[in-house]
Amino acid sequence: MITPTAYGLAIVLDVFVVVIGARFLLSPRAAAAGYGVPAKKDGDAAYLTIKGLRDFGYGLLGLALLVFASARAEAWFMLVVALVPLGDTLVVLRNGGTKAVAFGVHFATAVVVLISAALLFAI
């Protein structure tokens, strides 16, 4: 029972991050608003692209680890990558975003990623 749950959650998280990355690449201003810190009209294009590429790459890497490596490799990846949504929590808070988005989206994501890591380590 734990194995399908662990793999299923990891796949969902990895695909979700790919989708977020694609959204930042295809519709960066809308994605930034959803992130919790709206982009400035006259700037930020490069940073939004970087965010999209980062997320897209992290999601693909997670999927590649599941396919070509092991659950343990994915677990370590998830453990390390949980730092990203924790950092995003601080970015939102430091740049005028709401606590609801910072904690309800980013911090909650970090917790789910850590749960995923724990499940993968338990396999």
N, C-alpha and C positions, 0 to 999 in steps of 0.2 A: 504493500500500500504506500509506503514512504517513497519508493523509487519513482513511480509514475507522478506522484505529487511533486517531488523534487525536480524532476526533469521538466514537467509541465510548467511549473512556476518559472524556472530558469528560461525556458523557451519564450513564455509570454513576456517576461521582462526584457529579454534580448530583442524580440521583435518590436516591442513597445518603444525601445530606445531607437531602433532603426527608423520607426515611423516619426518619432519626434525629430530626429536628425533630418529626415526628408522634409518635414514641415518647415524647419528653419531654412532649408535650402530653397524650397519652392514658394513659401509664403512667410518671409522672415518677420515682417512687422506684426502679423497676427500671432505668430508663434511667440514672439517676444512678449506680447501682451498676456498671453496665456502663461508664460513663464513667471510673470509677476512683476516685471520691470519693463514697461513699454519702451520701445526704441524711439530715439529722437528722429524727427522728420528729416533733418539735414545731415545725419551722420549715422554711425554705428553699422553700416552695411558690412564692413569687413569682419567685425566682431560677431555679427549674426551668422555670417557664412562660416566662421571658425567654429561657432557653437554647433551649427548643423553638421559640419564635417566631423567634429569630435564625437557627437552623439551617434551619428551614422556608423562611424568606425568602431566605437565601443560595442554597439549592438552586433555588428558583423563579427567582431572578434569573439564575443560571447558565444554566438552560434557556431563559429568555427571550432572553438574549444570543445563544445558539446559533441560535434560531429567527428573531429579528428584527434582529440586528446582524451580527456576523461572527466568524470564527475568531480574528481578531486581538483583537477586543474580549473574547472569552472567555478568550484567553491572558492578557491584562492582568488580568482578573478573577481568574483562577486564581493568577497571580503574587502579587497582593495578598492574596487570601483564604488563601493558604498560611500567613500569619501567625497565623491562628486556631488550627490544630492545633499550631503551635509554641508559642503561648501556652497552649493546653490542656495541653501537656507540662509546662510550668512549674507550672500550677495543680495538676495531679495530684501532682507531686513536692513542692510546698510544703504540701500539705494531707493528707499521710499516705498517699497512694496508692503503689502499687508501681512500681518502675522498669520492670518487665515491661509494665505497662499504659501507663505514660508513654511509653516508647520503642517498644514493640511495637505500640501502637495509634496514639497521637497523633503521635509523631515520624515513624513510618513513613507515616502518612497525609499529613503535610506533604511528605515526599519524593515520594510518588505524585502529589500535586497539582502539585508543581514539575515533575515529568516531564510531566504533562499540559500544563502551560503551555509547556514547551519544544517538545513535539510540535505544539501549536497554532501557535506562532510559526514553526515550520518549514514550515507549509503555504503 
